[in-house]
């Protein structure tokens, strides 16, 4: 498990949409965990 972002980054540090789509396409499991402060996305690539 890897947490990609724990808080909102400035727009310059945000990943490009293509990178996010690539990770989604190749992830075996995707889970969005909603918390009081942030939304966490877990990607399992192995």
N, CA and C of each residue as an Amber inpcrd file, in Angstrom:
protein
   138
   0.8470000  -1.1850000   0.0000000   0.0000000   0.0000000   0.0000000
   0.8860000   1.2390000   0.0000000   0.4710000   2.2040000  -0.7890000
   1.2230000   3.4500000  -0.8450000   0.2300000   4.6010000  -0.8650000
   0.4340000   5.5570000   0.0050000  -0.4200000   6.7410000   0.0230000
   0.2340000   7.7800000  -0.8730000  -0.4870000   8.1960000  -1.9090000
   0.1080000   9.1130000  -2.8740000   0.1690000  10.5330000  -2.3320000
  -0.9380000  11.0080000  -1.7820000  -0.9860000  12.3820000  -1.2820000
  -1.7140000  12.3900000   0.0470000  -1.1410000  13.0660000   1.0020000
  -1.8290000  13.1810000   2.2860000  -2.5170000  14.5340000   2.4390000
  -2.1290000  15.4770000   1.6370000  -2.8040000  16.7790000   1.6570000
  -2.7360000  17.3830000   0.2600000  -3.5760000  18.3510000   0.0420000
  -3.6550000  18.9850000  -1.2740000  -2.3550000  19.7020000  -1.5860000
  -1.8160000  19.4090000  -2.7600000  -0.5740000  20.0490000  -3.1880000
  -0.8910000  21.2450000  -4.0710000   0.0470000  22.1550000  -4.1840000
  -0.1360000  23.2380000  -5.1620000  -0.2980000  22.6640000  -6.5660000
  -0.9430000  23.4020000  -7.4240000  -1.2560000  22.9070000  -8.7660000
   0.0000000  22.4820000  -9.5250000   1.1140000  23.1020000  -9.2640000
   2.3470000  22.7390000  -9.9620000   2.8520000  21.3590000  -9.5650000
   2.4640000  20.8930000  -8.3880000   2.9190000  19.5930000  -7.9150000
   1.9190000  18.4790000  -8.1940000   0.7880000  18.8170000  -8.7620000
  -0.2110000  17.7990000  -9.0630000   0.2380000  16.9520000 -10.2510000
  -0.0230000  15.6520000 -10.2120000   0.3600000  14.8080000 -11.3510000
  -0.5310000  15.0750000 -12.5600000  -0.0010000  14.8110000 -13.7250000
  -0.7880000  14.9780000 -14.9450000  -1.8700000  13.9040000 -15.0130000
  -2.9430000  14.2180000 -15.7040000  -4.0440000  13.2670000 -15.8330000
  -3.5940000  11.9570000 -16.4590000  -2.6350000  12.0090000 -17.3900000
  -2.1640000  10.7940000 -18.0590000  -1.5030000   9.8450000 -17.0610000
  -0.7940000  10.4080000 -16.1080000  -0.1250000   9.5670000 -15.1050000
  -1.1630000   8.8800000 -14.2260000  -2.1550000   9.6320000 -13.8070000
  -3.2110000   9.0480000 -12.9850000  -3.9440000   7.9590000 -13.7520000
  -4.2530000   8.2100000 -15.0050000  -4.9560000   7.2150000 -15.8110000
  -4.1190000   5.9520000 -15.9830000  -2.8370000   6.1260000 -16.1750000
  -1.9300000   4.9820000 -16.3070000  -1.9510000   4.1210000 -15.0370000
  -1.8890000   4.7650000 -13.9000000  -1.9280000   4.0220000 -12.6390000
  -3.2610000   3.3000000 -12.4630000  -4.3480000   3.9590000 -12.8190000
  -5.6590000   3.3190000 -12.7140000  -5.7400000   2.1040000 -13.6270000
  -5.2270000   2.2380000 -14.8360000  -5.3220000   1.1540000 -15.8080000
  -4.5600000  -0.0830000 -15.3600000  -3.4430000   0.1150000 -14.6850000
  -2.5820000  -1.0070000 -14.3390000  -2.6810000  -1.4330000 -12.8820000
  -3.5360000  -0.7980000 -12.1410000  -3.6890000  -1.2060000 -10.7490000
  -4.6100000  -2.4190000 -10.6820000  -4.2730000  -3.3410000  -9.8170000
  -5.0910000  -4.5390000  -9.6530000  -6.2360000  -4.2920000  -8.6790000
  -6.0240000  -3.3650000  -7.7990000  -7.0590000  -3.0490000  -6.8300000
  -7.0070000  -1.5520000  -6.5550000  -8.1700000  -0.9460000  -6.5270000
  -8.2680000   0.4910000  -6.2690000  -9.2890000   0.6930000  -5.1560000
  -8.9130000   1.4790000  -4.1800000  -9.8320000   1.7470000  -3.0850000
  -9.7140000   3.2090000  -2.7040000 -10.8510000   3.8550000  -2.5370000
 -10.8830000   5.2380000  -2.0730000 -11.3830000   5.2180000  -0.6320000
 -10.5810000   5.7720000   0.2430000 -10.9200000   5.8020000   1.6620000
 -11.2780000   7.2360000   2.0230000 -12.5030000   7.4140000   2.4470000
 -12.9590000   8.7580000   2.7870000 -12.7890000   8.9790000   4.2900000
 -12.1490000  10.0730000   4.6300000 -11.9550000  10.4140000   6.0360000
 -12.5330000  11.8000000   6.2800000 -12.4280000  12.2540000   7.4950000
 -12.9620000  13.5750000   7.8300000 -12.2040000  14.6900000   7.1200000
 -10.9030000  14.5210000   6.9650000 -10.0940000  15.5990000   6.4090000
  -9.8380000  15.4440000   4.9150000  -9.4730000  14.2290000   4.4890000
  -9.0220000  14.0320000   3.1080000  -9.6180000  12.7510000   2.5440000
  -9.4990000  12.6240000   1.2590000  -9.7910000  11.3610000   0.5900000
  -8.4610000  10.7240000   0.2310000  -8.3050000   9.4670000   0.5630000
  -7.0840000   8.7420000   0.2330000  -7.4000000   7.7300000  -0.8520000
  -6.5340000   7.6150000  -1.8100000  -6.6680000   6.6170000  -2.8630000
  -5.5310000   5.6230000  -2.7030000  -5.8920000   4.3460000  -2.6090000
  -4.8890000   3.2960000  -2.5030000  -4.8430000   2.5430000  -3.8180000
  -3.6630000   2.4110000  -4.3730000  -3.4710000   1.6340000  -5.5930000
  -2.5540000   0.4680000  -5.2780000  -2.9760000  -0.7160000  -5.6710000
  -2.1540000  -1.9090000  -5.4790000  -1.6820000  -2.3570000  -6.8580000
  -0.3920000  -2.2090000  -7.1020000   0.1500000  -2.4550000  -8.4380000
   0.8210000  -3.8130000  -8.5640000   0.9990000  -4.5250000  -7.4750000
   1.6860000  -5.8160000  -7.5960000   0.7160000  -6.9750000  -7.5350000
